[in-house]
Amino acid sequence: MDFHMGLTLLNEFVNIDACPITESSFINQCKKRLEEHGALSIPEFLRQKALRKLVEEAEENQVKAFYSSSTHNVYLTPINESFPDDHIHNHQIKSSKGCITTDQIPENSGLKIIYRSVLFKNFLSQIVQERALFEYDDPFSSINIHYADEGQELGWHFDNSSFAVTLLLQKPVDGGTFEYFKNVRNSESGDMGYETVTEIVHGRKKPSVLEIQPGTLVLFRGKDSMHRVTPTIGDLTRMLVVFAYNSKPGISLSKSAQKTFYGKVANSD
């Protein structure tokens, strides 16, 4: 597919006038904001008509969602028995959500067109400074839609991946707020930031808040920045798309992670 055809197709869903993702000045501006703040939000990324269609699609597919509730530490690692139970490394936090997987999203969905677009991947790879981006090799992990009904939340945590790409489809009546603290730990050097993590978990520090309206694209570096989504309030479900990419081809989510997150495991060939 040539550049113009690719842009025409993407333009049906993405507001290219407001978000000129192929222009170097816009790319550099986005890159700078992500570097400075650890988070980048691009409002009105989706066209209104496309947003309405994707919300309808997500509502129809919500019946297929796998709902999970779990406790975990902020590092998403097992309990470390060399620390006492009350050490912040072992402090347990609750998270709960519903999730549908890539294979449950219609093949002709705008989400798959955006996710697979070479222009979109080029845009992202320049901002996050990866040479190229690849989809997951398993049939579940590339695009997920997360559903947070009343009372559901994502507790404080760090991500395993170096960056995350999300698209908000529907905002709840109240709650469902994205809160974060930039560079709480240094995973490269092994500094886990226990003191700051303790302050955050016990509510003694004021977080940065990312104001996100439906149709907003967000890039976030969550490997060293601690973050959470507060509980949904009211009867309107928070619906969020997660676009997951790898910097190398041929990567699948482990079978145990598939079972935990999706309640199912992909068949091996």
Secondary structure, 3 states (H helix, E strand, C coil): CCHHHHHHHHHCCECCCCCCCCCHHHHHHHHHHHHHHCEEEECCCECHHHHHHHHHHHHHHHHHCEEEEEEECCCCCCCCCCCCCCCHHHCCEEEEEEEECHHHCCCCCHHHHHHHCHHHHHHHHHHHCCCCCECCCCCCCCEEEEEECCCCCEEEECCCCCCEEEEEEECCCEECCEEEECCCCECCCCECCHHHHHHHHCCCCCCEEECCCCCCEEEECCCCCEEEECCEECCCCEEEEEECCECCCCCCCCHHHHHHHHCCCCCCC
